[in-house]
């Protein structure tokens, strides 16, 4: 699965959140930012939970992780830096008995 599909699943799940009215993704210098418009009574914690739940859903059964950091808010508009991170494939054994060790790969 590529990152576009993961983002698609993330946004589909984020769209179902009752706390988020509207969202938009913008890239600046290759870094994705989420602009989220929430209800007036919605708290930052509720938005954090919605982003976390959507990220878990998008990354389930995938070898990706994510990193989210709050940037700022202006009234009910919140800005987050959110990115999915795909691990690099290992090229050699480091000796730490990793679960994805190249020694255990089947060819």
C-alpha positions as CSV (number, residue, x, y, z in Angstrom):
1,X,0.0,0.0,0.0
2,X,1.3,3.4,-0.9
3,X,1.1,6.6,1.1
4,X,-1.7,8.0,-1.1
5,X,-4.0,5.2,0.0
6,X,-3.0,5.6,3.6
7,X,-3.9,9.3,3.4
8,X,-7.2,8.5,1.7
9,X,-8.2,6.1,4.6
10,X,-7.1,8.7,7.1
11,X,-9.2,11.4,5.6
12,X,-12.2,9.1,5.2
13,X,-12.1,8.2,8.9
14,X,-11.4,11.9,9.9
15,X,-14.5,12.9,7.9
16,X,-16.7,10.7,10.1
17,X,-15.7,12.6,13.3
18,X,-18.5,14.7,14.7
19,X,-16.0,17.2,16.2
20,X,-14.5,18.2,12.8
21,X,-16.5,20.3,10.5
22,X,-14.0,20.8,7.7
23,X,-10.4,19.9,7.1
24,X,-7.7,20.7,4.5
25,X,-4.2,19.4,3.9
26,X,-1.5,21.8,2.6
27,X,2.1,21.0,2.0
28,X,4.8,23.5,2.8
29,X,8.4,22.5,2.0
30,X,7.3,18.9,1.6
31,X,5.8,18.8,5.1
32,X,2.0,18.1,5.3
33,X,-0.1,20.4,7.5
34,X,-3.7,19.8,8.5
35,X,-6.0,22.8,8.8
36,X,-9.0,21.7,10.8
37,X,-12.2,23.7,11.4
38,X,-14.0,22.5,14.5
39,X,-17.1,23.5,16.3
40,X,-17.0,26.3,18.8
41,X,-17.4,24.0,21.8
42,X,-14.9,21.4,20.5
43,X,-11.7,21.2,22.5
44,X,-8.2,20.5,21.4
45,X,-8.2,17.2,23.2
46,X,-11.2,16.0,21.1
47,X,-9.5,17.0,17.9
48,X,-6.3,15.2,19.1
49,X,-8.4,12.1,19.7
50,X,-10.0,12.2,16.3
51,X,-6.6,12.5,14.6
52,X,-5.2,9.7,16.7
53,X,-8.2,7.4,15.9
54,X,-7.9,8.2,12.2
55,X,-4.2,7.6,12.2
56,X,-4.6,4.2,13.9
57,X,-7.2,3.2,11.4
58,X,-5.1,4.3,8.4
59,X,-1.9,2.7,9.7
60,X,-3.4,-0.6,10.9
61,X,-1.9,-3.7,9.2
62,X,0.8,-1.4,7.6
63,X,4.4,-0.8,8.4
64,X,3.9,2.9,8.8
65,X,4.0,5.2,11.8
66,X,2.9,8.7,12.1
67,X,4.0,11.9,13.8
68,X,1.5,14.6,14.8
69,X,2.4,17.9,16.4
70,X,0.1,20.8,17.2
71,X,1.2,24.1,15.6
72,X,-1.4,26.7,16.5
73,X,-5.0,27.6,16.7
74,X,-7.0,30.7,15.8
75,X,-10.5,30.4,17.4
76,X,-11.9,27.2,16.2
77,X,-9.3,26.6,13.4
78,X,-6.5,24.3,14.4
79,X,-3.2,23.6,12.6
80,X,-1.3,20.4,13.0
81,X,1.8,19.0,11.3
82,X,0.9,15.5,10.5
83,X,2.9,13.0,8.5
84,X,3.0,9.3,7.9
85,X,6.5,7.7,8.0
86,X,7.4,4.7,6.0
87,X,10.4,2.8,7.5
88,X,13.4,2.2,5.3
89,X,14.1,-1.3,4.4
90,X,17.1,-2.7,6.2
91,X,20.1,-3.6,4.1
92,X,22.2,-5.6,6.7
93,X,21.8,-7.3,10.1
94,X,22.6,-5.0,13.1
95,X,22.7,-7.9,15.5
96,X,19.8,-6.8,17.7
97,X,17.5,-9.6,16.7
98,X,15.0,-7.3,15.1
99,X,11.7,-8.8,13.9
100,X,12.3,-7.5,10.4
101,X,15.9,-8.7,10.2
102,X,17.2,-9.4,6.7
103,X,18.4,-12.8,8.0
104,X,14.7,-13.9,8.3
105,X,13.6,-12.8,4.9
106,X,12.3,-15.5,2.5
107,X,13.4,-15.2,-1.0
